[in-house]
Amino acid sequence: MKKNSIFAKFYIIMILFLTYVPIIVSSIYSFNDSKLATKWTGFSLKWYIKLFQDKSMLIAFVNSIILAVSSCVLSVIIAMPAAVHFHKNQNRFDKFTEFVSNMPIMIPEIILGMAYLSIFSLMKIPFGMVTLIIAHTTFCIPYIYSQLRAALYRMDDTLNDAALDLGASSYQVLRDITIPLLMPAILSGMLLSFAMSFDDIVISIFVTGPTINLLPIKVYTKLKTGLTPEINALNTIIPLIIVLLLIIRHIYIKLKIKKEY
């Protein structure tokens, strides 16, 4: 047991080290006065100032935020009714439905990107924000759907039945019971799909238009000419935003639990 415990601790430490040390090093060098990432010459915030003065980078960041938020909202609107419906109407094809719903997660992104490119070209849809939202919503739906199905399996169905017996309509049950109980799963799925959409570059390259620039694509093109301290500054800001979102989610769930009990 002790050997397994030591191995488990060592494994966790190695995973955390390989995951977070590069981010920490990148964050440290974002405050370096020198443009060279291999030489520390002094503390400076000039790379953050240059980053916020770079209009093309800010536009790409805003576009990525709009795309990720739109994809998350549309994914919830599509995934939640589907999850509730299939949970209430389980049949022998339920496992097949689960498999089909998870297909976009299992298919390599480059295959999805080429498929979207072919479909949008065939339908003669102009490439731009619309095609990006459609593509990102499609591969974000499974993340939210799987979270909702798992939450529905854990939820006590007798609460819905009791509300219906007391005269509540199906809409009232959905609004006052189902959605509040599913809210933690919805938030978890939205955060995961937001991260996947915001970070995606492979599919976005295939379906983006010439007038739309996204942050991952912008960073990728900048990295071709070498790593700059501006990218380090960006690598520091984005994790901080993600941590802030996770803290907000954690506080929301804790407040919700206290309110219920």
N, C-alpha and C positions, 0 to 999 in steps of 0.2 A: 504493500500500500504506500509505504514511504517513497519507494522508487518511482511509482506512478505519479505521486504528488510532486516530486522534484522535477520529473520530466514535464508534467503539465505546466508547472510554473516557468520552467525554462522555455517551453514552447510559446507561452503567452508573452513572456518578456521579449523573445526574438521577434514575434509578430509585431508587437508594439514598437520595438526598436526600428525594424525595417520600414514600418508605416510612417512613424512620426519624426524620426531623426532627419530625413531629407527635408521635410516641411519646416522643421525648426532651423536647420542650417540655412535654407532659402530665406526664411524670415529674418535671420540675423544679418545676412548679407544684403537685405533690402535697405538696411540702415547704413551701409558702407558708403563712404564718400567717394571711393574709387569706382570706376566703371568695370574694373576687372574683378571677377568673382573669386579670384585666387589670392588676392592681396587686400588686407584690411588697412586702410589709411586714416580712418576716423569716423566718428558718428555724424550722420547727416540725414535729413528728411527730404532732400532735393528730388529723390526718385519718386517719392509719393506726390510731390508737387508736380513733377513732369507727367506723372501718370494721370492726374486729374486735369492737366492742361491738354492732354491728348484727346481731341474731340472724336476722332475716329474710334478710339478705344472705348470712350464713354458711350458712343452710339451703339457700338457692338454689344456692350454690357447691357444697355437698356433693351436692345432687341432680344437678347438671350433671356432676360427677365420676363419680358412680355410673352415670348414663346413658351417658356417653362410654365408660367402661371396659367396661360390659356390652355395649354395641354393638360395641366392638372385638373382644372375646373371641368373641362369637357370630358375628361376621363372619368371623373366622379359621376357626372350626369349620366354617362352611358353605363358605367360599371355597376353602380348601386342598384338600379332597377333590375338589371340582369342577375345580379347576385341574389337579391331578394326573391325574384321569380323562380330561379332554379333551386333555391333552398326550399321554397314552399312546394314546388312541384317536382320532387325527386322521382326519377324513373330509372330504367335499366340502361339508358344512354347517358347517365350522369357522369360516369368516368370518362366517356368519350368527350363530353362537353368540357370537362376539366382539362383534358389533354389539348383540345383545340384552342381553348382560351389561353393556354400557356405557350402555344406555339411561337408567338413573336419573341418570347424570352429565349427560346432554345435556338431559333434560327440565327445564324451569323448576321451581324449588322450589314456587312457588305452585300449580302444576298438581298436583304430587305431594301437597302438603298437602291440597288439595281431594279428591283421589282417596282418600287415607288416611281423611279425614273421612267420606266416603261409605261406604267399605267397613266401617269400624268401626261406623258408625251402623247399617248394614244388618245386620251380624252381632251388633249389640247388645252390643258389648264396652265395658265402662265405661272412660271416658277417664281416663288417669292414667299412672303409670310404665310399666305393661305396654304400652299403646299407643305410648308414646314409644319404648320399647326396640325394639318391632317396626318402627316407621317408621324409626328411625335405623339399625337393623341393615340394613334393606333398601337404603338409599342409601349405606351404608358398604361393603357387600360389593364393589361394582365397583372401589373404590380398592385393596383388598387383592388382589382377583382379578387385576387388571391387573399389579400388582407381581409376583405369583407366576408368572403366565404368562411374563412377561419373564425372570424368573430361571430358570424351567424351560427356556426356549429356550437360555440360556447354559450350563446345566448339562450335564456329560458323562454321557449315558445309559449308557455302558458300565460306569460304576461300579455302577449298580443291577444290570445284567446279570451282572457278575462276582460280585456278592454272591449272587445267586440261583443261579448255577452252583456256588458254594462251599457251598450248602446252607442259606442263610439264607431264612427265610420272608418273605412279602410284608410282614408287620407289622414284622419286624426291619429290613428294608430301609428302610421308611418311617421307623422310629424312629431308626435309627443312621446313615443316610446322607441320605435326602431332606430330613427336617426340619432337621437341622443345617446342610445346605447352603443351605436356603431361609430360615434364620433372619434374615439381614440384610434380605431382601425382606419377611419377615413383620413385622419391627420397623418398617421404613420405611412399609409399608402401614398398620400400626396407629397410628403417629404421625400420619400424614396423616388417617386416618379419625377418630382421637381429636380432632384439631383441627377437622375438619368437623362432628362431632357436638357438641362443646363450644360451638362458635361459632354453631350453627344457631338461627335464630329464626323463620323463615317457616313451616317444617313444624311446629315445636314449638308454635306458636300454635294451629294447627289441631287437633292431637291431644293436647294437654295437658289435664289435669283441673283442677277448681276448687281442689283441695287441694295440687296440685303446682306449685311455683314454681321456675323455672330462672333461672340467672344472666343469660343474654342478655335474657330477657324482663324480668327485674327492672331491669336497666340501661336497657333501652328505655323502660320506664315512668317511671323517674327522670329520664331526659333530657327528657321532655315538660315538666317544670317547670324545666328549665335545668341546665347542667353544674355539678356540685358537686365540691369537692376530694376527696371520698370516691371519686368515680368516677375521678379522676386517680390516686389511690392504688391503686385496683384495676387500672387500666391499667398501672401500674408492676409490680405483683406478678405478674400473669399472664404477661407476656413473660419475666420472670425464671424462672418455673416452666418455660416452654417451652424456654428456653436450657439450663436444668439437665437436662431430659429429653434434649435433643440431645447434650449433653456426655456423659451416661451412655451413650447409644447409640453415640457415637463411640468412647468408651473400650472398650465391649464388643466392637465390631468389630475394633479394633486388637489387643486381647488375643486374640481368636479367630484373627486372621491370624498373630500371633506363635506361638500354640500349634500351628497347622497347619504352620508352616515352621520 
